[in-house]
Amino acid sequence: MNKRLATLLSDVLGIRPADLRIDLPRSAIASWDSLKQMDLVTSLEREYGIELELADIIRLDSITNIVAVLADKGIDLAD
């Protein structure tokens, strides 16, 4: 996983970068509640200079989908 994204997710969700896996769903991360979801949205928007629409926000339910939404917004996540 891209180090920049891993750092952001680790900071927002309060989990160690080593514990992040691309296949992690929201339900597997106890700290990922509705408040963390909004923190995630604002952090992604600020970090990558994008604006997430409601449909994008709804899709942010797993690490895989976060990566997909960012790719759809033209963000290059290659290291």
PDB file with SEQRES, HELIX, SHEET and CRYST1 records, atoms N, CA, C and O in Angstrom:
SEQRES   1 A   79  MET ASN LYS ARG LEU ALA THR LEU LEU SER ASP VAL LEU          
SEQRES   2 A   79  GLY ILE ARG PRO ALA ASP LEU ARG ILE ASP LEU PRO ARG          
SEQRES   3 A   79  SER ALA ILE ALA SER TRP ASP SER LEU LYS GLN MET ASP          
SEQRES   4 A   79  LEU VAL THR SER LEU GLU ARG GLU TYR GLY ILE GLU LEU          
SEQRES   5 A   79  GLU LEU ALA ASP ILE ILE ARG LEU ASP SER ILE THR ASN          
SEQRES   6 A   79  ILE VAL ALA VAL LEU ALA ASP LYS GLY ILE ASP LEU ALA          
SEQRES   7 A   79  ASP                                                          
HELIX    1 AA1 LYS A    3  LEU A   13  1                                  11    
HELIX    2 AA2 PRO A   17  ASP A   19  5                                   3    
HELIX    3 AA3 ARG A   26  ALA A   28  5                                   3    
HELIX    4 AA4 SER A   34  TYR A   48  1                                  15    
HELIX    5 AA5 LEU A   54  ARG A   59  1                                   6    
HELIX    6 AA6 ILE A   63  ASP A   72  1                                  10    
CRYST1    1.000    1.000    1.000  90.00  90.00  90.00 P 1           1          
ATOM      1  N   MET A   1       0.851  -1.179   0.000  1.00  0.00           N  
ATOM      2  CA  MET A   1       0.000   0.000   0.000  1.00  0.00           C  
ATOM      3  C   MET A   1       0.892   1.236   0.000  1.00  0.00           C  
ATOM      4  O   MET A   1       1.965   1.244   0.604  1.00  0.00           O  
ATOM      5  N   ASN A   2       0.444   2.250  -0.668  1.00  0.00           N  
ATOM      6  CA  ASN A   2       1.124   3.537  -0.750  1.00  0.00           C  
ATOM      7  C   ASN A   2       1.392   4.071   0.651  1.00  0.00           C  
ATOM      8  O   ASN A   2       0.491   4.107   1.489  1.00  0.00           O  
ATOM      9  N   LYS A   3       2.642   4.490   0.907  1.00  0.00           N  
ATOM     10  CA  LYS A   3       3.035   4.933   2.253  1.00  0.00           C  
ATOM     11  C   LYS A   3       2.245   6.166   2.703  1.00  0.00           C  
ATOM     12  O   LYS A   3       1.863   6.265   3.869  1.00  0.00           O  
ATOM     13  N   ARG A   4       2.003   7.091   1.793  1.00  0.00           N  
ATOM     14  CA  ARG A   4       1.257   8.311   2.121  1.00  0.00           C  
ATOM     15  C   ARG A   4      -0.156   7.968   2.593  1.00  0.00           C  
ATOM     16  O   ARG A   4      -0.634   8.507   3.591  1.00  0.00           O  
ATOM     17  N   LEU A   5      -0.818   7.065   1.862  1.00  0.00           N  
ATOM     18  CA  LEU A   5      -2.164   6.651   2.237  1.00  0.00           C  
ATOM     19  C   LEU A   5      -2.142   5.835   3.529  1.00  0.00           C  
ATOM     20  O   LEU A   5      -2.999   6.021   4.393  1.00  0.00           O  
ATOM     21  N   ALA A   6      -1.185   4.949   3.663  1.00  0.00           N  
ATOM     22  CA  ALA A   6      -1.081   4.132   4.877  1.00  0.00           C  
ATOM     23  C   ALA A   6      -0.899   5.008   6.112  1.00  0.00           C  
ATOM     24  O   ALA A   6      -1.494   4.739   7.155  1.00  0.00           O  
ATOM     25  N   THR A   7      -0.091   6.044   6.003  1.00  0.00           N  
ATOM     26  CA  THR A   7       0.116   6.959   7.125  1.00  0.00           C  
ATOM     27  C   THR A   7      -1.172   7.687   7.475  1.00  0.00           C  
ATOM     28  O   THR A   7      -1.522   7.814   8.648  1.00  0.00           O  
ATOM     29  N   LEU A   8      -1.876   8.166   6.454  1.00  0.00           N  
ATOM     30  CA  LEU A   8      -3.146   8.863   6.684  1.00  0.00           C  
ATOM     31  C   LEU A   8      -4.157   7.939   7.360  1.00  0.00           C  
ATOM     32  O   LEU A   8      -4.786   8.319   8.348  1.00  0.00           O  
ATOM     33  N   LEU A   9      -4.311   6.732   6.830  1.00  0.00           N  
ATOM     34  CA  LEU A   9      -5.275   5.782   7.399  1.00  0.00           C  
ATOM     35  C   LEU A   9      -4.896   5.398   8.827  1.00  0.00           C  
ATOM     36  O   LEU A   9      -5.760   5.283   9.696  1.00  0.00           O  
ATOM     37  N   SER A  10      -3.626   5.204   9.058  1.00  0.00           N  
ATOM     38  CA  SER A  10      -3.159   4.861  10.393  1.00  0.00           C  
ATOM     39  C   SER A  10      -3.472   5.982  11.383  1.00  0.00           C  
ATOM     40  O   SER A  10      -3.954   5.730  12.487  1.00  0.00           O  
ATOM     41  N   ASP A  11      -3.193   7.215  10.977  1.00  0.00           N  
ATOM     42  CA  ASP A  11      -3.454   8.367  11.847  1.00  0.00           C  
ATOM     43  C   ASP A  11      -4.943   8.542  12.128  1.00  0.00           C  
ATOM     44  O   ASP A  11      -5.341   8.761  13.272  1.00  0.00           O  
ATOM     45  N   VAL A  12      -5.755   8.447  11.096  1.00  0.00           N  
ATOM     46  CA  VAL A  12      -7.192   8.687  11.249  1.00  0.00           C  
ATOM     47  C   VAL A  12      -7.870   7.556  12.015  1.00  0.00           C  
ATOM     48  O   VAL A  12      -8.673   7.802  12.914  1.00  0.00           O  
ATOM     49  N   LEU A  13      -7.547   6.327  11.659  1.00  0.00           N  
ATOM     50  CA  LEU A  13      -8.250   5.179  12.240  1.00  0.00           C  
ATOM     51  C   LEU A  13      -7.598   4.654  13.516  1.00  0.00           C  
ATOM     52  O   LEU A  13      -8.164   3.804  14.202  1.00  0.00           O  
ATOM     53  N   GLY A  14      -6.409   5.160  13.829  1.00  0.00           N  
ATOM     54  CA  GLY A  14      -5.749   4.755  15.062  1.00  0.00           C  
ATOM     55  C   GLY A  14      -5.259   3.328  15.069  1.00  0.00           C  
ATOM     56  O   GLY A  14      -5.299   2.661  16.103  1.00  0.00           O  
ATOM     57  N   ILE A  15      -4.797   2.850  13.931  1.00  0.00           N  
ATOM     58  CA  ILE A  15      -4.223   1.504  13.869  1.00  0.00           C  
ATOM     59  C   ILE A  15      -2.809   1.591  13.299  1.00  0.00           C  
ATOM     60  O   ILE A  15      -2.471   2.527  12.574  1.00  0.00           O  
ATOM     61  N   ARG A  16      -2.010   0.615  13.635  1.00  0.00           N  
ATOM     62  CA  ARG A  16      -0.627   0.598  13.174  1.00  0.00           C  
ATOM     63  C   ARG A  16      -0.566   0.369  11.668  1.00  0.00           C  
ATOM     64  O   ARG A  16      -1.348  -0.418  11.134  1.00  0.00           O  
ATOM     65  N   PRO A  17       0.347   1.042  10.976  1.00  0.00           N  
ATOM     66  CA  PRO A  17       0.485   0.826   9.533  1.00  0.00           C  
ATOM     67  C   PRO A  17       0.710  -0.643   9.183  1.00  0.00           C  
ATOM     68  O   PRO A  17       0.249  -1.109   8.141  1.00  0.00           O  
ATOM     69  N   ALA A  18       1.413  -1.371  10.046  1.00  0.00           N  
ATOM     70  CA  ALA A  18       1.677  -2.788   9.795  1.00  0.00           C  
ATOM     71  C   ALA A  18       0.399  -3.624   9.811  1.00  0.00           C  
ATOM     72  O   ALA A  18       0.360  -4.711   9.234  1.00  0.00           O  
ATOM     73  N   ASP A  19      -0.654  -3.118  10.475  1.00  0.00           N  
ATOM     74  CA  ASP A  19      -1.919  -3.849  10.546  1.00  0.00           C  
ATOM     75  C   ASP A  19      -2.855  -3.530   9.387  1.00  0.00           C  
ATOM     76  O   ASP A  19      -3.898  -4.168   9.242  1.00  0.00           O  
ATOM     77  N   LEU A  20      -2.500  -2.558   8.567  1.00  0.00           N  
ATOM     78  CA  LEU A  20      -3.331  -2.198   7.418  1.00  0.00           C  
ATOM     79  C   LEU A  20      -3.142  -3.221   6.302  1.00  0.00           C  
ATOM     80  O   LEU A  20      -2.020  -3.579   5.944  1.00  0.00           O  
ATOM     81  N   ARG A  21      -4.251  -3.671   5.771  1.00  0.00           N  
ATOM     82  CA  ARG A  21      -4.243  -4.569   4.612  1.00  0.00           C  
ATOM     83  C   ARG A  21      -5.261  -4.032   3.627  1.00  0.00           C  
ATOM     84  O   ARG A  21      -6.273  -3.451   4.018  1.00  0.00           O  
ATOM     85  N   ILE A  22      -4.992  -4.224   2.374  1.00  0.00           N  
ATOM     86  CA  ILE A  22      -5.869  -3.708   1.325  1.00  0.00           C  
ATOM     87  C   ILE A  22      -7.277  -4.304   1.423  1.00  0.00           C  
ATOM     88  O   ILE A  22      -8.244  -3.671   1.000  1.00  0.00           O  
ATOM     89  N   ASP A  23      -7.399  -5.503   1.971  1.00  0.00           N  
ATOM     90  CA  ASP A  23      -8.700  -6.180   2.020  1.00  0.00           C  
ATOM     91  C   ASP A  23      -9.491  -5.908   3.305  1.00  0.00           C  
ATOM     92  O   ASP A  23     -10.518  -6.547   3.536  1.00  0.00           O  
ATOM     93  N   LEU A  24      -9.031  -4.969   4.144  1.00  0.00           N  
ATOM     94  CA  LEU A  24      -9.740  -4.685   5.400  1.00  0.00           C  
ATOM     95  C   LEU A  24     -11.038  -3.920   5.150  1.00  0.00           C  
ATOM     96  O   LEU A  24     -11.021  -2.839   4.560  1.00  0.00           O  
ATOM     97  N   PRO A  25     -12.165  -4.481   5.598  1.00  0.00           N  
ATOM     98  CA  PRO A  25     -13.430  -3.736   5.528  1.00  0.00           C  
ATOM     99  C   PRO A  25     -13.597  -2.864   6.769  1.00  0.00           C  
ATOM    100  O   PRO A  25     -12.912  -3.052   7.774  1.00  0.00           O  
ATOM    101  N   ARG A  26     -14.499  -1.930   6.682  1.00  0.00           N  
ATOM    102  CA  ARG A  26     -14.786  -1.041   7.812  1.00  0.00           C  
ATOM    103  C   ARG A  26     -15.168  -1.847   9.058  1.00  0.00           C  
ATOM    104  O   ARG A  26     -14.775  -1.496  10.170  1.00  0.00           O  
ATOM    105  N   SER A  27     -15.917  -2.904   8.873  1.00  0.00           N  
ATOM    106  CA  SER A  27     -16.396  -3.707   9.999  1.00  0.00           C  
ATOM    107  C   SER A  27     -15.268  -4.388  10.777  1.00  0.00           C  
ATOM    108  O   SER A  27     -15.478  -4.797  11.919  1.00  0.00           O  
ATOM    109  N   ALA A  28     -14.096  -4.516  10.195  1.00  0.00           N  
ATOM    110  CA  ALA A  28     -12.967  -5.169  10.869  1.00  0.00           C  
ATOM    111  C   ALA A  28     -12.136  -4.199  11.695  1.00  0.00           C  
ATOM    112  O   ALA A  28     -11.205  -4.609  12.387  1.00  0.00           O  
ATOM    113  N   ILE A  29     -12.471  -2.911  11.624  1.00  0.00           N  
ATOM    114  CA  ILE A  29     -11.706  -1.895  12.346  1.00  0.00           C  
ATOM    115  C   ILE A  29     -12.643  -1.251  13.368  1.00  0.00           C  
ATOM    116  O   ILE A  29     -13.485  -0.424  13.018  1.00  0.00           O  
ATOM    117  N   ALA A  30     -12.487  -1.636  14.620  1.00  0.00           N  
ATOM    118  CA  ALA A  30     -13.408  -1.211  15.677  1.00  0.00           C  
ATOM    119  C   ALA A  30     -13.498   0.305  15.812  1.00  0.00           C  
ATOM    120  O   ALA A  30     -14.566   0.833  16.124  1.00  0.00           O  
ATOM    121  N   SER A  31     -12.418   0.996  15.588  1.00  0.00           N  
ATOM    122  CA  SER A  31     -12.419   2.456  15.758  1.00  0.00           C  
ATOM    123  C   SER A  31     -13.088   3.203  14.604  1.00  0.00           C  
ATOM    124  O   SER A  31     -13.311   4.410  14.703  1.00  0.00           O  
ATOM    125  N   TRP A  32     -13.408   2.509  13.515  1.00  0.00           N  
ATOM    126  CA  TRP A  32     -13.950   3.146  12.318  1.00  0.00           C  
ATOM    127  C   TRP A  32     -15.456   3.328  12.462  1.00  0.00           C  
ATOM    128  O   TRP A  32     -16.244   2.562  11.908  1.00  0.00           O  
ATOM    129  N   ASP A  33     -15.835   4.345  13.210  1.00  0.00           N  
ATOM    130  CA  ASP A  33     -17.248   4.652  13.414  1.00  0.00           C  
ATOM    131  C   ASP A  33     -17.644   5.842  12.540  1.00  0.00           C  
ATOM    132  O   ASP A  33     -16.868   6.261  11.681  1.00  0.00           O  
ATOM    133  N   SER A  34     -18.830   6.384  12.750  1.00  0.00           N  
ATOM    134  CA  SER A  34     -19.319   7.475  11.902  1.00  0.00           C  
ATOM    135  C   SER A  34     -18.479   8.747  12.045  1.00  0.00           C  
ATOM    136  O   SER A  34     -18.299   9.480  11.072  1.00  0.00           O  
ATOM    137  N   LEU A  35     -17.971   9.010  13.233  1.00  0.00           N  
ATOM    138  CA  LEU A  35     -17.114  10.179  13.414  1.00  0.00           C  
ATOM    139  C   LEU A  35     -15.775  10.003  12.703  1.00  0.00           C  
ATOM    140  O   LEU A  35     -15.261  10.940  12.092  1.00  0.00           O  
ATOM    141  N   LYS A  36     -15.222   8.810  12.784  1.00  0.00           N  
ATOM    142  CA  LYS A  36     -13.972   8.524  12.069  1.00  0.00           C  
ATOM    143  C   LYS A  36     -14.193   8.588  10.562  1.00  0.00           C  
ATOM    144  O   LYS A  36     -13.295   8.975   9.814  1.00  0.00           O  
ATOM    145  N   GLN A  37     -15.387   8.209  10.119  1.00  0.00           N  
ATOM    146  CA  GLN A  37     -15.701   8.272   8.689  1.00  0.00           C  
ATOM    147  C   GLN A  37     -15.614   9.720   8.197  1.00  0.00           C  
ATOM    148  O   GLN A  37     -15.053   9.991   7.135  1.00  0.00           O  
ATOM    149  N   MET A  38     -16.172  10.639   8.974  1.00  0.00           N  
ATOM    150  CA  MET A  38     -16.126  12.048   8.574  1.00  0.00           C  
ATOM    151  C   MET A  38     -14.695  12.585   8.658  1.00  0.00           C  
ATOM    152  O   MET A  38     -14.284  13.387   7.820  1.00  0.00           O  
ATOM    153  N   ASP A  39     -13.945  12.151   9.657  1.00  0.00           N  
ATOM    154  CA  ASP A  39     -12.532  12.527   9.764  1.00  0.00           C  
ATOM    155  C   ASP A  39     -11.758  11.987   8.562  1.00  0.00           C  
ATOM    156  O   ASP A  39     -10.895  12.671   8.011  1.00  0.00           O  
ATOM    157  N   LEU A  40     -12.070  10.771   8.165  1.00  0.00           N  
ATOM    158  CA  LEU A  40     -11.438  10.162   6.996  1.00  0.00           C  
ATOM    159  C   LEU A  40     -11.723  10.985   5.744  1.00  0.00           C  
ATOM    160  O   LEU A  40     -10.816  11.268   4.961  1.00  0.00           O  
ATOM    161  N   VAL A  41     -12.971  11.363   5.561  1.00  0.00           N  
ATOM    162  CA  VAL A  41     -13.368  12.151   4.390  1.00  0.00           C  
ATOM    163  C   VAL A  41     -12.590  13.466   4.338  1.00  0.00           C  
ATOM    164  O   VAL A  41     -11.991  13.798   3.315  1.00  0.00           O  
ATOM    165  N   THR A  42     -12.602  14.198   5.427  1.00  0.00           N  
ATOM    166  CA  THR A  42     -11.912  15.494   5.429  1.00  0.00           C  
ATOM    167  C   THR A  42     -10.394  15.328   5.284  1.00  0.00           C  
ATOM    168  O   THR A  42      -9.737  16.147   4.640  1.00  0.00           O  
ATOM    169  N   SER A  43      -9.851  14.289   5.872  1.00  0.00           N  
ATOM    170  CA  SER A  43      -8.412  14.041   5.763  1.00  0.00           C  
ATOM    171  C   SER A  43      -8.020  13.686   4.333  1.00  0.00           C  
ATOM    172  O   SER A  43      -7.005  14.170   3.832  1.00  0.00           O  
ATOM    173  N   LEU A  44      -8.813  12.846   3.671  1.00  0.00           N  
ATOM    174  CA  LEU A  44      -8.534  12.496   2.276  1.00  0.00           C  
ATOM    175  C   LEU A  44      -8.647  13.721   1.378  1.00  0.00           C  
ATOM    176  O   LEU A  44      -7.808  13.934   0.503  1.00  0.00           O  
ATOM    177  N   GLU A  45      -9.675  14.518   1.593  1.00  0.00           N  
ATOM    178  CA  GLU A  45      -9.858  15.723   0.773  1.00  0.00           C  
ATOM    179  C   GLU A  45      -8.680  16.686   0.942  1.00  0.00           C  
ATOM    180  O   GLU A  45      -8.172  17.233  -0.037  1.00  0.00           O  
ATOM    181  N   ARG A  46      -8.263  16.883   2.162  1.00  0.00           N  
ATOM    182  CA  ARG A  46      -7.164  17.810   2.445  1.00  0.00           C  
ATOM    183  C   ARG A  46      -5.840  17.268   1.909  1.00  0.00           C  
ATOM    184  O   ARG A  46      -5.081  17.996   1.270  1.00  0.00           O  
ATOM    185  N   GLU A  47      -5.566  16.006   2.166  1.00  0.00           N  
ATOM    186  CA  GLU A  47      -4.286  15.404   1.773  1.00  0.00           C  
ATOM    187  C   GLU A  47      -4.098  15.356   0.261  1.00  0.00           C  
ATOM    188  O   GLU A  47      -3.006  15.606  -0.249  1.00  0.00           O  
ATOM    189  N   TYR A  48      -5.178  15.032  -0.447  1.00  0.00           N  
ATOM    190  CA  TYR A  48      -5.063  14.831  -1.892  1.00  0.00           C  
ATOM    191  C   TYR A  48      -5.652  15.977  -2.719  1.00  0.00           C  
ATOM    192  O   TYR A  48      -5.623  15.922  -3.948  1.00  0.00           O  
ATOM    193  N   GLY A  49      -6.183  17.011  -2.065  1.00  0.00           N  
ATOM    194  CA  GLY A  49      -6.709  18.158  -2.793  1.00  0.00           C  
ATOM    195  C   GLY A  49      -7.894  17.822  -3.675  1.00  0.00           C  
ATOM    196  O   GLY A  49      -8.002  18.298  -4.805  1.00  0.00           O  
ATOM    197  N   ILE A  50      -8.782  16.994  -3.143  1.00  0.00           N  
ATOM    198  CA  ILE A  50      -9.960  16.559  -3.906  1.00  0.00           C  
ATOM    199  C   ILE A  50     -11.224  16.920  -3.142  1.00  0.00           C  
ATOM    200  O   ILE A  50     -11.180  17.305  -1.973  1.00  0.00           O  
ATOM    201  N   GLU A  51     -12.342  16.787  -3.826  1.00  0.00           N  
ATOM    202  CA  GLU A  51     -13.640  16.947  -3.181  1.00  0.00           C  
ATOM    203  C   GLU A  51     -14.417  15.654  -3.394  1.00  0.00           C  
ATOM    204  O   GLU A  51     -14.632  15.224  -4.527  1.00  0.00           O  
ATOM    205  N   LEU A  52     -14.830  15.049  -2.303  1.00  0.00           N  
ATOM    206  CA  LEU A  52     -15.576  13.795  -2.381  1.00  0.00           C  
ATOM    207  C   LEU A  52     -17.068  14.081  -2.404  1.00  0.00           C  
ATOM    208  O   LEU A  52     -17.584  14.848  -1.591  1.00  0.00           O  
ATOM    209  N   GLU A  53     -17.746  13.456  -3.343  1.00  0.00           N  
ATOM    210  CA  GLU A  53     -19.198  13.570  -3.449  1.00  0.00           C  
ATOM    211  C   GLU A  53     -19.833  12.536  -2.511  1.00  0.00           C  
ATOM    212  O   GLU A  53     -19.152  11.642  -2.008  1.00  0.00           O  
ATOM    213  N   LEU A  54     -21.125  12.667  -2.287  1.00  0.00           N  
ATOM    214  CA  LEU A  54     -21.840  11.736  -1.408  1.00  0.00           C  
ATOM    215  C   LEU A  54     -21.654  10.290  -1.861  1.00  0.00           C  
ATOM    216  O   LEU A  54     -21.441   9.406  -1.031  1.00  0.00           O  
ATOM    217  N   ALA A  55     -21.730  10.043  -3.157  1.00  0.00           N  
ATOM    218  CA  ALA A  55     -21.553   8.673  -3.674  1.00  0.00           C  
ATOM    219  C   ALA A  55     -20.162   8.139  -3.343  1.00  0.00           C  
ATOM    220  O   ALA A  55     -20.001   6.958  -3.034  1.00  0.00           O  
ATOM    221  N   ASP A  56     -19.160   9.012  -3.409  1.00  0.00           N  
ATOM    222  CA  ASP A  56     -17.791   8.599  -3.048  1.00  0.00           C  
ATOM    223  C   ASP A  56     -17.711   8.249  -1.569  1.00  0.00           C  
ATOM    224  O   ASP A  56     -17.124   7.236  -1.189  1.00  0.00           O  
ATOM    225  N   ILE A  57     -18.304   9.096  -0.746  1.00  0.00           N  
ATOM    226  CA  ILE A  57     -18.261   8.898   0.702  1.00  0.00           C  
ATOM    227  C   ILE A  57     -18.927   7.583   1.092  1.00  0.00           C  
ATOM    228  O   ILE A  57     -18.431   6.865   1.960  1.00  0.00           O  
ATOM    229  N   ILE A  58     -20.034   7.273   0.460  1.00  0.00           N  
ATOM    230  CA  ILE A  58     -20.730   6.012   0.729  1.00  0.00           C  
ATOM    231  C   ILE A  58     -19.851   4.818   0.369  1.00  0.00           C  
ATOM    232  O   ILE A  58     -19.895   3.788   1.041  1.00  0.00           O  
ATOM    233  N   ARG A  59     -19.057   4.953  -0.684  1.00  0.00           N  
ATOM    234  CA  ARG A  59     -18.164   3.863  -1.120  1.00  0.00           C  
ATOM    235  C   ARG A  59     -16.998   3.628  -0.175  1.00  0.00           C  
ATOM    236  O   ARG A  59     -16.366   2.574  -0.246  1.00  0.00           O  
ATOM    237  N   LEU A  60     -16.692   4.563   0.701  1.00  0.00           N  
ATOM    238  CA  LEU A  60     -15.533   4.437   1.586  1.00  0.00           C  
ATOM    239  C   LEU A  60     -15.828   3.474   2.734  1.00  0.00           C  
ATOM    240  O   LEU A  60     -15.885   3.874   3.896  1.00  0.00           O  
ATOM    241  N   ASP A  61     -16.014   2.209   2.393  1.00  0.00           N  
ATOM    242  CA  ASP A  61     -16.355   1.211   3.402  1.00  0.00           C  
ATOM    243  C   ASP A  61     -15.316   0.099   3.532  1.00  0.00           C  
ATOM    244  O   ASP A  61     -15.533  -0.895   4.224  1.00  0.00           O  
ATOM    245  N   SER A  62     -14.191   0.285   2.858  1.00  0.00           N  
ATOM    246  CA  SER A  62     -13.081  -0.665   2.958  1.00  0.00           C  
ATOM    247  C   SER A  62     -11.830   0.020   2.421  1.00  0.00           C  
ATOM    248  O   SER A  62     -11.917   1.035   1.730  1.00  0.00           O  
ATOM    249  N   ILE A  63     -10.683  -0.534   2.739  1.00  0.00           N  
ATOM    250  CA  ILE A  63      -9.436   0.025   2.223  1.00  0.00           C  
ATOM    251  C   ILE A  63      -9.417  -0.104   0.702  1.00  0.00           C  
ATOM    252  O   ILE A  63      -8.977   0.811   0.007  1.00  0.00           O  
ATOM    253  N   THR A  64      -9.889  -1.228   0.188  1.00  0.00           N  
ATOM    254  CA  THR A  64      -9.952  -1.434  -1.257  1.00  0.00           C  
ATOM    255  C   THR A  64     -10.753  -0.334  -1.928  1.00  0.00           C  
ATOM    256  O   THR A  64     -10.335   0.206  -2.952  1.00  0.00           O  
ATOM    257  N   ASN A  65     -11.907   0.003  -1.357  1.00  0.00           N  
ATOM    258  CA  ASN A  65     -12.753   1.029  -1.966  1.00  0.00           C  
ATOM    259  C   ASN A  65     -12.180   2.435  -1.792  1.00  0.00           C  
ATOM    260  O   ASN A  65     -12.409   3.301  -2.637  1.00  0.00           O  
ATOM    261  N   ILE A  66     -11.451   2.671  -0.723  1.00  0.00           N  
ATOM    262  CA  ILE A  66     -10.773   3.966  -0.572  1.00  0.00           C  
ATOM    263  C   ILE A  66      -9.784   4.141  -1.716  1.00  0.00           C  
ATOM    264  O   ILE A  66      -9.739   5.193  -2.354  1.00  0.00           O  
ATOM    265  N   VAL A  67      -8.998   3.112  -1.969  1.00  0.00           N  
ATOM    266  CA  VAL A  67      -8.033   3.146  -3.071  1.00  0.00           C  
ATOM    267  C   VAL A  67      -8.758   3.366  -4.397  1.00  0.00           C  
ATOM    268  O   VAL A  67      -8.298   4.148  -5.229  1.00  0.00           O  
ATOM    269  N   ALA A  68      -9.891   2.682  -4.604  1.00  0.00           N  
ATOM    270  CA  ALA A  68     -10.646   2.811  -5.851  1.00  0.00           C  
ATOM    271  C   ALA A  68     -11.203   4.226  -6.025  1.00  0.00           C  
ATOM    272  O   ALA A  68     -11.146   4.784  -7.121  1.00  0.00           O  
ATOM    273  N   VAL A  69     -11.736   4.802  -4.960  1.00  0.00           N  
ATOM    274  CA  VAL A  69     -12.278   6.162  -5.032  1.00  0.00           C  
ATOM    275  C   VAL A  69     -11.161   7.154  -5.370  1.00  0.00           C  
ATOM    276  O   VAL A  69     -11.344   8.035  -6.210  1.00  0.00           O  
ATOM    277  N   LEU A  70     -10.023   7.010  -4.723  1.00  0.00           N  
ATOM    278  CA  LEU A  70      -8.902   7.902  -5.019  1.00  0.00           C  
ATOM    279  C   LEU A  70      -8.437   7.742  -6.465  1.00  0.00           C  
ATOM    280  O   LEU A  70      -8.132   8.730  -7.133  1.00  0.00           O  
ATOM    281  N   ALA A  71      -8.385   6.512  -6.945  1.00  0.00           N  
ATOM    282  CA  ALA A  71      -7.992   6.264  -8.342  1.00  0.00           C  
ATOM    283  C   ALA A  71      -9.004   6.915  -9.285  1.00  0.00           C  
ATOM    284  O   ALA A  71      -8.625   7.510 -10.294  1.00  0.00           O  
ATOM    285  N   ASP A  72     -10.286   6.799  -8.954  1.00  0.00           N  
ATOM    286  CA  ASP A  72     -11.336   7.425  -9.771  1.00  0.00           C  
ATOM    287  C   ASP A  72     -11.196   8.952  -9.820  1.00  0.00           C  
ATOM    288  O   ASP A  72     -11.606   9.596 -10.786  1.00  0.00           O  
ATOM    289  N   LYS A  73     -10.616   9.508  -8.771  1.00  0.00           N  
ATOM    290  CA  LYS A  73     -10.392  10.960  -8.691  1.00  0.00           C  
ATOM    291  C   LYS A  73      -9.064  11.362  -9.349  1.00  0.00           C  
ATOM    292  O   LYS A  73      -8.686  12.534  -9.327  1.00  0.00           O  
ATOM    293  N   GLY A  74      -8.357  10.376  -9.935  1.00  0.00           N  
ATOM    294  CA  GLY A  74      -7.118  10.670 -10.631  1.00  0.00           C  
ATOM    295  C   GLY A  74      -5.887  10.701  -9.756  1.00  0.00           C  
ATOM    296  O   GLY A  74      -4.846  11.213 -10.167  1.00  0.00           O  
ATOM    297  N   ILE A  75      -5.990  10.160  -8.550  1.00  0.00           N  
ATOM    298  CA  ILE A  75      -4.847  10.137  -7.630  1.00  0.00           C  
ATOM    299  C   ILE A  75      -3.984   8.926  -7.936  1.00  0.00           C  
ATOM    300  O   ILE A  75      -4.471   7.796  -7.963  1.00  0.00           O  
ATOM    301  N   ASP A  76      -2.714   9.166  -8.163  1.00  0.00           N  
ATOM    302  CA  ASP A  76      -1.750   8.099  -8.430  1.00  0.00           C  
ATOM    303  C   ASP A  76      -1.205   7.597  -7.105  1.00  0.00           C  
ATOM    304  O   ASP A  76      -0.519   8.335  -6.398  1.00  0.00           O  
ATOM    305  N   LEU A  77      -1.498   6.368  -6.766  1.00  0.00           N  
ATOM    306  CA  LEU A  77      -1.077   5.798  -5.493  1.00  0.00           C  
ATOM    307  C   LEU A  77       0.150   4.904  -5.616  1.00  0.00           C  
ATOM    308  O   LEU A  77       0.449   4.118  -4.717  1.00  0.00           O  
ATOM    309  N   ALA A  78       0.858   5.028  -6.733  1.00  0.00           N  
ATOM    310  CA  ALA A  78       2.085   4.244  -6.894  1.00  0.00           C  
ATOM    311  C   ALA A  78       3.152   4.820  -5.963  1.00  0.00           C  
ATOM    312  O   ALA A  78       3.249   6.033  -5.782  1.00  0.00           O  
ATOM    313  N   ASP A  79       3.939   3.935  -5.384  1.00  0.00           N  
ATOM    314  CA  ASP A  79       5.023   4.398  -4.490  1.00  0.00           C  
ATOM    315  C   ASP A  79       6.151   4.975  -5.290  1.00  0.00           C  
ATOM    316  O   ASP A  79       7.149   5.415  -4.720  1.00  0.00           O  
TER     317      ASP A  79                                                      
END                                                                             
